[in-house]
Structures are given as structure tokens and as C-alpha cells.
């Protein structure tokens, strides 16, 4: 199943660099750093944190505290090995998402998890019926 954000979320995705350039966003989180950040044609003073091997936090002046807090929250989520809704709301707030957008995101994640669990269960039942 492909992970796509629900339409209620956004419009940050793919626009983080422009939002930072306009001063509307101080912190962004990526698994893969977009090319506009790598190229940095407008010469933004972008700093980076790497809370783990999967995530990169990009931030500009004024976003230092929030970037550090975001890094701590990501590490916390990994330590507890589950989705903690209060932590997700804190992460969403740092990234500029509304509570409604975070709620939609969490509902979307739960739906994907449930679909994956159903698929695994169905596969397990099919294997049992085949005698595997």
C-alpha cells in the first residue's frame, strides 16, 4: 500500500523551501532532502540536524529551539517504538500543522496500520488453508 497524505493535510509538502524563503516556516522534516534544499539557489542560511539515519531536520534562523525539540521528539518516538499521539501533535505544531491536520494524519496512519494487519491476517489464513 502506497503512503499518501490525505487531502486535509498540507499544503506544506514540496513547498517547504519556498515557505522558509518567505519566512513562513522555520523548521522542516524530511526522509529525503528535496533538491531545492540541496541546490539552495536563494542562499538561505539553512542548518541541519540528523536525529537518526532516516530523518533530516532543516531549519533557519529562529527555528533553532524548535529544531532541537523536534529532534528530541523523534528520538523519543523511536525509543518507545509506537505512535504517541501527544508527541505527534507536538511534532505537527513545530512543523506548522494545525491540530485538525495532525488528527487527520493520525487517522490516516491508523487506517494504513489496520489495512496492513488485515492483509497479514488474510495471508496467514490462506497459508493455513493451503497447509503451509
N, C-alpha and C positions, 0 to 999 in steps of 0.2 A: 504494500500500500504506500503510495507516494504521500509525503507530508507536505501539505499545502495549508497556508494560513487561511482561516475563514475570512470572508469579505468584511466582517465587522472590525478587523484589525488593520491598522495602518493609518495613514499612508507613509510609514517610515521606510519600509522595505525597499532597498535600492535607491533611496533618496538621502541617506544619512550624510553623505559628503556635502550635498547642497544645503541641507538643514544646518550643518555645522558652519559652513561658509556664511550663511545668513544669520548666524548667532542664535538659531532656534533650537539647537541640540548641542549639548556639551559632551555626551558620552554615547558610544555605540558599541554593540557587541556582535562579534562575527565568529563563525566557524571557518569561513574562507574570506580573507580580506579582499574586498572588491577592488577592481583595477583603478577606480578613481582615487582611492586611498594610496595605492602603490605609486601611481603617477604623480599625485598631489600637484597638479598643474597650477593651482592658485597659491601654492606655497603656504598652506595652513601650518601652524605650529602644532602638529599632531604628535602626541606621545602615546605609547602603547604599554599595556600590561598583559601578561600571559599567565592567567590563573591556573591553567592546565595545558595539556598537549592539544586540546581541541578548540579552545576559545582564545580570541584576541579581543581585548578591550581597547578601543581607540578613544582618546579624549583630547579636548582642547582646554586652553586656559579657562579656569573657573570650574572645571569638571574634575579636578584632582581628587577631592574628597569623595565624590560620588563614584569615581572610577575605582578607588581603593575599596570602598564599601561594596561595590558590585563584585569585585574580585573575592572578597571575603564571603559574600553570599553564595557565589558559585562554588567555592570550596566547601562551604557548609552543606549545600545540596548534595555534593558528591560524598561527603563524609556520612551523611545519614542515608544515602542510597535510595531516596524516594523523593517524590514531589511534595514539598511542604507549601501549602497554599499561601501562608503568611509570607514566606520567603519569595514566592513568585510575585506576590503583589508588591513587595519591596523592590524586586528587580524591575518589574514593569514600571514602577514610579520613576526609578532612576533613568530608565530608557525613554521616559516621556509618554508612556501609555496610560490611558485612563483606567479606572477600576473596571469599567464595563468591558474594555478591550482585554484586560487580563482575565476577567471571568470567562469571556468567550474563548480565549486561548486555553484556559484550563479545561473547559467543557470539551473543546476540540481534542485535547490530549487524552482525556478520559475516553472519548468515543473511539479514538485510534487504539488505545490500550484494550478496550473491550472487544473491538473487532479482531485484533490480533489474538487475544485469548480465545475467542470463539473459533478462529481459524485453526489454532493449535489443538483445541479440544476436538474439533471435527476431524482433523488429520489423525489424531490419536485413536479415535473411534474407528475410523476407516482402516487403520493399520491393525487394530484388534480384530475386526471382522475378516480381514484377509489372512489373519493368523500370523502376522509379522511380529 
